[in-house]
Amino acid sequence: MTRHAGGQEAERVRRLDPRAEWRYLCAALGYFTRVPVPYGVGAAQGDLAGAIRYFPLIGALVGAFGALVYLLAWRVFPVSLAVLLSMAATLLVTGAFHEDGLADCCDAFGGGMAREDVLRIMRDPRIGAFGAIALVMALAIKWQALAALPPLVAAWVMVAAHAASRALAASLLVTLDYARAEGKAGAVVRRLSVRAYGLIAALGLPWLFWPNWRAGLAALAVAAVLRMLMSRYFQRRLGGYTGDCLGFAQQVFELAIYLVVLAWISS
């Protein structure tokens, strides 16, 4: 079934239908953010399955919104406060969608031993110590890294990191299977062919290479190592991935991009 789904996705990439692509884009915007979309547009299960291709584009829009808030706030407030307001804006527009995945994964992997325990804890809506600590640390690192960057560089890196981190997270769909037998995410995140993933990569990864392509290349190299480690870990613990795992991966990649760019500029 996974090969068949990947073949269907590849066929959709080869034959782009503007009306279908509009539905997929609306589905992606409605699923991955809190932005209102036209009622009923992109609501079908097939639309959700096609929405994953626009994952990085939604990230670029979220990053651009955060960058705009940051640049406006920077004119009035200290840089550190401007970054916090920008972070609050992106959390608001996404509903902390990926941060929730980060917290759920840390709770599950930190507190569960057997595969069944890990999956059960992931579904628990309550946050535990592991999740709370991970969430606080991730937000603090993001805050400090962006505040330490020159303002115009920080604004661009917000866009690049939000877009590229989502494209990198989606790469897990090429090599891993969905770990649950059921679940809403199963309709959205299906096994992808390399050809289908090419469009996702094209929408998300080029943002890294401007204005400093060397820093972008370094960030991509670090992300490739992190991707390999996460893929092996998810496969060993779960036999695949869940929607929370993708949120966890997106957050790790985003943080890694900020830190690599900061290290490159500071060196």
N, C-alpha and C positions, 0 to 999 in steps of 0.2 A: 504493500500500500504506500509506503514512503517513497519508493521509486516512482510509482505512478503519479503521486502528488507532485514530486519534483519535475516529472516530465510535463505535467499540465502547466506548472509554473513557467517552465522554459518555453513552452508553446505560447503562453500569454505574452512573454517578453518579446518573442519574435513577431507577433501580430498584435501591435498596440491598437486598441480601440479607444479613441478619445473619450467616449461616454463611459466606458468601463474604467478607464484610468481616473476619471473624475470621481466615480464612486469609490474607487480604492483610496484616493487621496482624502476624500471626506471620511471614509471609514478610519483611516489612520489618524486623522485629526481628532475625530470623536473618541477613538479608543485610547490614544496615547496622551491626550490633553483634556482640559476642561472647556475648550473652546466650543461654543455651540455650532452645530452643523445643520443644514436643512433637514427637516424632519423626514425620516424614512430613507434618506439617501445614504447609501453605504451600510445599510443595516442587515443585508443578507449575509449568510454564512460565507458564501463565495467571495463577497466583497471584503470581509475580514481576512480571509486567506490571502487575498491579493494586496492587502494593506501593508504588509511587512516591507514591500519594496520601497515604500515612502518613509520608512522609519528614520533614516538619516536626514531626509528633507524636513521632517517635523522637528528633528533636533536642531537643524540650522535655524528654523523659525523661532524655536524656543530660545536658542542662544542669542539670536539677534534681538529678541525682546529684552532679554536680560542685559545685553550690551547697551541697548538704548536707555534703559532705566539707569544703568551704571553711569553712562556719560552725562545724562541730565543731572543725576544726583551729585556727581563729582563737581559740578559747577557751583554747588551750594554747600555741600558737606565734606568733611574729611574723607580721604580715599577709603579707609577701613569701613566707615559707615555706608559709603556709596556701594561698596561690594556687598555688604549685608542686605541692603535694600534690593540690589540686583538678585541676590540669591533668593530672597523672599518672593520676588516677582516670578522667578522661574518655578519655585515650589508651588506657588499659587496657580500658575497656568497649567502645570502638569498634575496637580493634586498629589505631589510627592510620590508619583507612580513608581519611579525606579528606586527612590530612597526606601520605599516600603519593601521592595524586593531585597535590597541590601540588608535591612533589619531582619526580615523573615529568614533569609539564608543564614545569617550569623547566629540567630537563635537556634535554627534547625541543626546546622552542622556543629555548633558548639554544644548543644544539649542532647542530640540524638545519636545513638550508636548504630542501631540497625537501620536499614533502608526505610522500612515502614515507619519507624519513629521519626526519621528526618522528614519524610513527606507529611506525616501527621502534624508535626510542629510547624511546618511551613504554612499550613492552612489555619493555624490558630491565629485569630485576629489580634490577640493580646501581644504586647511587646515584652520581652524578657531582658535580663541583664546584658546578655551578649549583643542583642540587637540594639539596645539603647546606647551601649558604649560605642559600638561600631558607627551608629548614626551620628553621635556627638563628635567622634573623632573625624569622620569623613567631612562633616560640615565645617569643622574647625580648620582642617587642612586646606580645604577649598578656599575658605575665607582668607587665611594667611597667605596662601600661594598667590591668589589673585591680587591681594592688597600689596604684595611685594613687587608686582610687575609694573612697568610703566603703563599709565592709564590707557593709551591708545593700543598698546600691545595686549593688555588685559582684555579690552573690549573685543579685539579680533579673536583672541584665543578662546573666549567664551563661545563664539560662533563655531570655530573649528572643533573644539572639544566636544560640544554637544552633538554636532553632526557626525564626527568621526567615531566617537565612542559608541554611538548607536549602530553604525555600520560594522564596527568591530564586534559588537555583541551579537549582531545578526549572523556573523560568520560561524557561530556555534551551530546554527541550523543546518550547515552543510555537512557536518561530520557526526552530529549527535542526533539521537532520536528523542522524542518527547517521553518523559519518564512516567507520566501518569496514564492510566487507561481512559480517563475522562477528564473534563475540565474545560472551562471557557477558552483558556489559552491554547488548547489543542486545535481549535478552529483557526487560530491566527498564526501560530508559529509551527509550520510544517517543515519537514525535511526539504532543503533546497538543493537544486543542482548548482554546479559551479557556474554554468551559464546564467542562471537566474540571479545568483549572488553578484555577478558582474555589474548589474545595474545598481544594486544597493551600494557596492563599493564605489562606483563612479559618482553617485550622489553624495557620498559621505567623506571619502578619504582625501580628495584633492584640496579640501579646505585647509588641511594641515600644512601645505607647502607654500603658503603665502602669508606673510612677506619673507619668512626665513625658511627656506626649503631644507637647510641642514638640520635645524631644530625639529622640523616636521618629520624628517627621515629618522632622526634619533628617537622621537616619540613613537613612531611606527615600529621601530625595531624593538623597543621595550614592550610595546603592546603585543607584538608577536610572541615574545617569550611568555608574557602573562597569559595570553590566550592559550598557549600550549599547556601551561600548568593548570589553568582552570578547567580546560577540556578533560584532561586526565583525571582531575579530582572529581568532577561531576560524573564522569563515567564510572569511576571506582566506587563512589558513594551511592549513586542513584541509578546507574545504568543509562544515563541520559541527562536531560535538563528539564527544568520547569520554567514557567513564566518568571518566577522569583529569581531563578538563576540568571536569566537574561537581564533583569534589573540590577542584580548584584554585579554582573560583568560590566554593564554600562557604567555604573558608578566607579568601579575600579579603573576602567579605561579612561574615564574623564579625569579622575584624580591623577593618574599617571601622566597624562598629557600636560596638565598644569605644572606638575613637578618637573618633568623633563624640560619643558620650555623655560621655566624659571631657572633651573640649573644651568641650562645652555647660555642664557643671557647673563647670568651672574658670573660665569666662569671667564 
